[in-house]
Amino acid sequence: MATDGPDPTPCDIEIFKEGKPVALLTGSSNAVENWVKEVARTANARVDWHYSGGVAQVLHLGDMDSRRRVEKAIIGMPKDENPRVRHRLPSGSEGLYRKGVTVAPKGAIASSMDPNTGEATYI
């Protein structure tokens, strides 16, 4: 999910759907994007991110050896305030809001869900 230009680069949908959480960060989208790209490059692994409830959730897609390289790369990253690693997640962690992905209509900017029926409304 890059934000370097007027149209952000979409996140890797395969990583978004199948990736496993490895870390939670706070920070600006540009700083998070650059941090995640550096982790992916250093680890030679498939890593991407997206915001979940205002927190940048970093996902990895690959085998356990690849995940170990990602974890080592994360540990080796500079300890900055932007972005800031809030949590490193153990293998098997569900992360934030990962139990299901609801596809929103194109152009939707907000949604709400009726707590009784589960019906979603989009704006």
C-alpha positions in Angstrom: 0.0 0.0 0.0 2.1 2.9 -1.2 1.1 6.5 -0.9 3.9 8.1 -2.9 1.7 9.6 -5.6 -1.9 10.7 -6.2 -3.0 7.1 -6.6 -1.7 4.7 -4.0 -0.3 1.4 -5.1 -2.8 -1.2 -4.1 -1.7 -3.8 -1.6 -0.8 -7.2 -2.7 -4.2 -8.9 -2.6 -2.7 -12.4 -2.1 -0.8 -11.2 1.0 -3.8 -9.3 2.2 -6.0 -12.4 2.0 -3.5 -15.2 2.9 -0.7 -13.4 4.8 -0.1 -13.9 8.5 0.4 -11.0 10.8 4.0 -10.4 12.0 3.9 -6.9 13.5 1.7 -3.9 14.4 3.0 -0.4 13.8 1.9 3.2 14.3 3.0 5.9 11.9 2.3 7.7 8.8 1.5 5.7 5.7 4.6 6.8 3.8 6.9 5.9 6.7 5.2 2.5 7.2 5.4 1.8 3.4 9.1 2.5 3.3 9.7 0.5 6.5 7.8 -2.5 5.1 9.6 -2.3 1.8 13.0 -2.4 3.6 11.9 -5.4 5.7 10.8 -7.2 2.6 14.1 -6.3 0.8 16.3 -7.3 3.7 14.4 -10.6 4.3 13.9 -11.4 0.6 10.3 -12.1 1.5 6.8 -11.2 0.6 5.6 -8.6 3.1 2.9 -6.0 2.9 0.7 -4.0 5.2 -2.7 -2.3 5.7 -4.4 -0.3 8.4 -6.6 -2.1 10.8 -8.5 0.2 13.1 -5.9 2.9 12.7 -2.9 0.5 13.3 -0.6 -0.6 10.5 -0.7 -4.4 10.4 2.3 -6.0 8.7 1.6 -9.3 7.0 3.9 -12.0 5.7 3.3 -14.7 3.1 5.7 -17.6 2.9 7.2 -20.5 4.7 8.6 -20.6 8.3 12.2 -19.9 7.0 10.9 -16.8 5.2 9.0 -15.7 8.4 12.2 -16.1 10.5 14.1 -13.8 8.0 11.3 -11.3 8.3 11.4 -11.4 12.1 15.1 -11.0 12.1 14.8 -8.0 9.7 12.2 -6.4 11.9 14.5 -6.7 15.0 17.3 -5.2 13.0 15.3 -2.1 11.8 16.1 1.3 13.4 14.0 2.1 16.4 12.1 5.1 15.1 9.0 7.0 16.2 7.6 7.0 12.7 6.9 4.3 12.2 7.1 2.7 15.6 6.8 -1.1 16.2 4.1 -1.5 18.9 4.0 -5.3 18.9 5.8 -8.2 17.2 3.3 -11.0 16.8 4.1 -14.7 17.3 3.4 -17.2 14.6 -0.2 -18.3 14.7 -1.5 -14.9 16.0 -4.7 -13.7 14.4 -3.6 -10.1 14.4 -6.2 -7.4 14.3 -9.6 -7.9 12.6 -8.4 -10.8 10.5 -11.2 -13.3 10.9 -12.9 -12.1 7.8 -12.6 -9.6 5.0 -15.6 -7.8 3.8 -15.4 -6.4 0.3 -16.8 -2.9 0.1 -18.3 -1.4 -3.0 -16.0 0.7 -5.2 -15.9 4.3 -3.9 -17.1 3.5 -0.4 -15.5 5.7 2.2 -17.2 4.4 5.4 -19.3 1.6 6.5 -21.4 0.5 9.5 -22.9 -2.8 10.6 -26.2 -3.4 12.3 -25.2 -5.3 15.5 -28.5 -7.3 15.4 -28.6 -8.4 11.7 -25.0 -8.0 10.6 -26.2 -6.0 7.6 -23.6 -3.6 6.3 -24.4 -0.1 5.1 -21.8 1.8 3.0 -21.4 5.5 2.3 
